[in-house]
Amino acid sequence: MSFRVAVREIEAWLLADRDRLAKFLSVGVSHIPHDPETLDSPKSTMVEIARHSRRRDVRENMVPRGGSGRKIGPAYTSLLIEFARDPENGWRPEIAAKSSDSLNRCIRHLEQLIKGMA
């Protein structure tokens, strides 16, 4: 039995697919950090990126409302799930793994487990 997790937060793995995330959030790719596993808080970084979105729905749903005391917006999680699940325009784990060592190791380990079960 083996258990793997993202280095700090799952957002680090999502941030590792820079091109697709930039497109999904409607921001320039320059807003997406190159090495998300070194970030102190990938979740906070994701919120700050969303704050710059050209899409109103992204800003309103991923960024917390002023004075709410929350760290994320009301539909933060559901929008990231939408991004992760979209097979046409969403997250590409195989691309993200090139920029995320922990994701790469997780994928390789899962592949080994699957081979071992065959």
Contact map, one row per residue, 1 for C-alpha under 8 A:
1110000000000000000000000000000000000000000000000000000000000000000000000000000000000000000000000000000000000000000000
1111000000000000000000000000000000000000000000000000000000000000000000000000000000000000000000000000000000000000000000
1111100000000000000000000000000000000000000000000000000000000000000000000000000000000000000000000000000000000000000000
0111110000000000000000000000000000000000000000000000000000000000000000000000000000000000000000000000000001000000000000
0011111001000000000000000000000000000000000000000000000000000000000000000000000000000000000000000000010001000000000000
0001111111011000000000000000000000000000000000000000000000000000000000000000000000000000000000000000011000000000000000
0000111111010000000000000000000000001000000000000000000000000000000000000000000000000000000000000000010000000000000000
0000011111010000000000000000000000001001110000000000000000000000000000000000000000000000000000000000000000000000000000
0000011111111000000000000000000000000000111000000000000000000000000000000000000000000000000000000000000000000000000000
0000111111111100000000000000000000000000010000000000000000000000000000000000000000000000000000000000000000000000000000
0000000011111110000000000000000000000000011001000000000000000000000000000000000000000000000000000000000000000000000000
0000011111111111000000000000000000011010011000000000000000000000000000000000000000000000000000000001000000000000000000
0000010011111111100000000000000000011000000000000000000000000000000000000000000000000000000010011001001000000000000000
0000000001111111100010000000000000000000000000000000000000000000000000000000000000010000001000010000000000000000000000
0000000000111111110010000000000110010000010001000000000000000000000000000000000000000000000000010000000000000000000000
0000000000011111110000000000000001110000000000000000000000000000000000000000000000000000000000111111000000000000000000
0000000000001111111110000000000000000000000000000000000000000000000000000000000000000000001110110010000000000000000000
0000000000000011111111000000100111000000000000000000000000000000000000000000000000000000000000010000000000000000000000
0000000000000000111111100000100000000000000000000000000000000000000000000000000000000000000000000000000000000000000000
0000000000000000111111110000000000000000000000000000000000000000000000000000000000000000111100000000000000000000000000
0000000000000110111111111000000100000000000000000000000000000000000000000000000000100000011000000000000000000000000000
0000000000000000011111111111101100000000000000000000000000000000000000000000000000000000000000000000000000000000000000
0000000000000000001111111111100000000000000000000000000000000000000000000000000000000000000000000000000000000000000000
0000000000000000000111111100000000000000000000000000000000000000000000000000000000100000110000000000000000000000000000
0000000000000000000011111110000000000000000000001100111001000000000000000000000000000000000000000000000000000000000000
0000000000000000000001111111000000000000000000000000111000000000000000000000000000000000000000000000000000000000000000
0000000000000000000001101111101000000000000000001101110000000000000000000000000000000000000000000000000000000000000000
0000000000000000000001100111111100000000000000000000000000000000000000000000000000000000000000000000000000000000000000
0000000000000000011001100011111100000000000000000000000000000000000000000000000000000000000000000000000000000000000000
0000000000000000000000000001111110000000000000000000000000000000000000000000000000000000000000000000000000000000000000
0000000000000000000001000011111110000000000000001000000000000000000000000000000000000000000000000000000000000000000000
0000000000000010010011000001111111000000000000001000000000000000000000000000000000000000000000000000000000000000000000
0000000000000010010000000000011111110000000000000000000000000000000000000000000000000000000000000000000000000000000000
0000000000000001010000000000000111110000000000000000000000000000000000000000000000000000000000000010000000000000000000
0000000000000001000000000000000011111110000000000000000000000000000000000000000000000000000000000011000000000000000000
0000000000011011000000000000000011111110010000000000000000000000000000000000000000000000000000000001000000000000000000
0000001100011000000000000000000000111110010000000000000000000000000000000000000000000000000000000001000000000000000000
0000000000000000000000000000000000111111000000000000000000000000000000000000000000000000000000000000000000000000000000
0000000000010000000000000000000000111111110010000000000000000000000000000000000000000000000000000000000000000000000000
0000000100000000000000000000000000000111110000000000000000000000000000000000000000000000000000000000000000000000000000
0000000110000000000000000000000000000011111110000000000000000000000000000000000000000000000000000000000000000000000000
0000000111110010000000000000000000011011111111000000000000000000000000000000000000000000000000000000000000000000000000
0000000010110000000000000000000000000000111111100000000000000000000000000000000000000000000000000000000000000000000000
0000000000000000000000000000000000000000111111110000000000000000000000100000000000000000000000000000000000000000000000
0000000000000000000000000000000000000010111111111000000000000000000000000000000000000000000000000000000000000000000000
0000000000100010000000000000000000000000011111111100000000000000000000000000000000000000000000000000000000000000000000
0000000000000000000000000000000000000000001111111110000000000110000000010000000000000000000000000000000000000000000000
0000000000000000000000000000000000000000000111111111000000000010000000000000000000000000000000000000000000000000000000
0000000000000000000000001010001100000000000011111111100000000000000000000000000000000000000000000000000000000000000000
0000000000000000000000001010000000000000000001111111100001100110000000000000000000000000000000000000000000000000000000
0000000000000000000000000000000000000000000000111111100001100110000000000000000000000000000000000000000000000000000000
0000000000000000000000000010000000000000000000011111110000100000000000000000000000000000000000000000000000000000000000
0000000000000000000000001110000000000000000000001111111101100000000000000000000000000000000000000000000000000000000000
0000000000000000000000001110000000000000000000000001111100000000000000000000000000000000000000000000000000000000000000
0000000000000000000000001100000000000000000000000000111111100000000000000000000000000000000000000000000000000000000000
0000000000000000000000000000000000000000000000000000111111110000000000000000000000000000000000000000000000000000000000
0000000000000000000000000000000000000000000000000000001111111000000000000000000000000000000000000000000000000000000000
0000000000000000000000001000000000000000000000000110101111111110000000000000001000000000000000000000000000000000000000
0000000000000000000000000000000000000000000000000111101111111110000000000000000000000000000000000000000000000000000000
0000000000000000000000000000000000000000000000000000000111111111100000001000000000000000000000000000000000000000000000
0000000000000000000000000000000000000000000000000000000011111111000000001111001000000000000000000000000000000000000000
0000000000000000000000000000000000000000000000100110000001111111000000011111101000000000000000000000000000000000000000
0000000000000000000000000000000000000000000000110110000001111111100000111101000000000000000000000000000000000000000000
0000000000000000000000000000000000000000000000000000000000011111110111111100000000000000000000000000000000000000000000
0000000000000000000000000000000000000000000000000000000000010011111101001000000000000000000000000000000000000000000000
0000000000000000000000000000000000000000000000000000000000000001111110000000000000000000000000000000000000000000000000
0000000000000000000000000000000000000000000000000000000000000000111110000000000000000000000000000000000000000000000000
0000000000000000000000000000000000000000000000000000000000000001111111000000000000000000000000000000000000000000000000
0000000000000000000000000000000000000000000000000000000000000001011111100000000000000000000000000000000000000000000000
0000000000000000000000000000000000000000000000000000000000000001100111111000000000000000000000000000000000000000000000
0000000000000000000000000000000000000000000100000000000000000011000011111000000000000000000000000000000000000000000000
0000000000000000000000000000000000000000000000100000000000000111000001111101000000000000000000000000000000000000000000
0000000000000000000000000000000000000000000000000000000000011111100001111111000000000000000000000000000000000000000000
0000000000000000000000000000000000000000000000000000000000001111000000011111000000000000000000000000000000000000000000
0000000000000000000000000000000000000000000000000000000000001100000000001111111000000000000000000000000000000000000000
0000000000000000000000000000000000000000000000000000000000001110000000011111111100000000000000000000000000000000000000
0000000000000000000000000000000000000000000000000000000000000100000000000011111110000000000000000000000000000000000000
0000000000000000000000000000000000000000000000000000000000000000000000000011111111000000000000000000000000000000000000
0000000000000000000000000000000000000000000000000000000001001100000000000011111111100000000000000000000000000000000000
0000000000000000000000000000000000000000000000000000000000000000000000000001111111110000000000000000000000000000000000
0000000000000000000000000000000000000000000000000000000000000000000000000000111111111000000000000000000000000000000000
0000000000000000000000000000000000000000000000000000000000000000000000000000011111111100010000000000000000000000000000
0000000000000000000010010000000000000000000000000000000000000000000000000000001111111100111000000000000000000000000000
0000000000000100000000000000000000000000000000000000000000000000000000000000000111111100011100000000000000000000000000
0000000000000000000000000000000000000000000000000000000000000000000000000000000011111110011000000000000000000000000000
0000000000000000000000000000000000000000000000000000000000000000000000000000000001111111111000000000000000000000000000
0000000000000000000000000000000000000000000000000000000000000000000000000000000000001111111000000000000000000000000000
0000000000000000000000000000000000000000000000000000000000000000000000000000000000000111110000000000000000000000000000
0000000000000000000100010000000000000000000000000000000000000000000000000000000000100111111000000000000000000000000000
0000000000000000000110010000000000000000000000000000000000000000000000000000000001111111111100000000000000000000000000
0000000000000100100110000000000000000000000000000000000000000000000000000000000000111110111110010000000000000000000000
0000000000000000100100000000000000000000000000000000000000000000000000000000000000010000011111110000000000000000000000
0000000000001000100000000000000000000000000000000000000000000000000000000000000000000000001111111000001000000000000000
0000000000000000000000000000000000000000000000000000000000000000000000000000000000000000000111111100000100000000000000
0000000000000001100000000000000000000000000000000000000000000000000000000000000000000000000111111110000000000000000000
0000000000001111110000000000000000000000000000000000000000000000000000000000000000000000001111111111001000000000000000
0000000000001001000000000000000000000000000000000000000000000000000000000000000000000000000011111111111100100000000000
0000000000000001000000000000000000000000000000000000000000000000000000000000000000000000000001111111100100000000000000
0000000000000001100000000000000001100000000000000000000000000000000000000000000000000000000000111111100000000000000000
0000000000011001000000000000000000111000000000000000000000000000000000000000000000000000000000011111111100000000000000
0000000000000000000000000000000000000000000000000000000000000000000000000000000000000000000000001111111110000000000000
0000111000000000000000000000000000000000000000000000000000000000000000000000000000000000000000001001111111000000000000
0000010000001000000000000000000000000000000000000000000000000000000000000000000000000000000010011001111111100000000000
0000000000000000000000000000000000000000000000000000000000000000000000000000000000000000000001001101111111110000000000
0000000000000000000000000000000000000000000000000000000000000000000000000000000000000000000000000000111111111000000000
0001100000000000000000000000000000000000000000000000000000000000000000000000000000000000000000000000011111111100000000
0000000000000000000000000000000000000000000000000000000000000000000000000000000000000000000000001000001111111110000000
0000000000000000000000000000000000000000000000000000000000000000000000000000000000000000000000000000000111111111000000
0000000000000000000000000000000000000000000000000000000000000000000000000000000000000000000000000000000011111111100000
0000000000000000000000000000000000000000000000000000000000000000000000000000000000000000000000000000000001111111110000
0000000000000000000000000000000000000000000000000000000000000000000000000000000000000000000000000000000000111111111000
0000000000000000000000000000000000000000000000000000000000000000000000000000000000000000000000000000000000011111111100
0000000000000000000000000000000000000000000000000000000000000000000000000000000000000000000000000000000000001111111110
0000000000000000000000000000000000000000000000000000000000000000000000000000000000000000000000000000000000000111111111
0000000000000000000000000000000000000000000000000000000000000000000000000000000000000000000000000000000000000011111111
0000000000000000000000000000000000000000000000000000000000000000000000000000000000000000000000000000000000000001111111
0000000000000000000000000000000000000000000000000000000000000000000000000000000000000000000000000000000000000000111111
0000000000000000000000000000000000000000000000000000000000000000000000000000000000000000000000000000000000000000011111
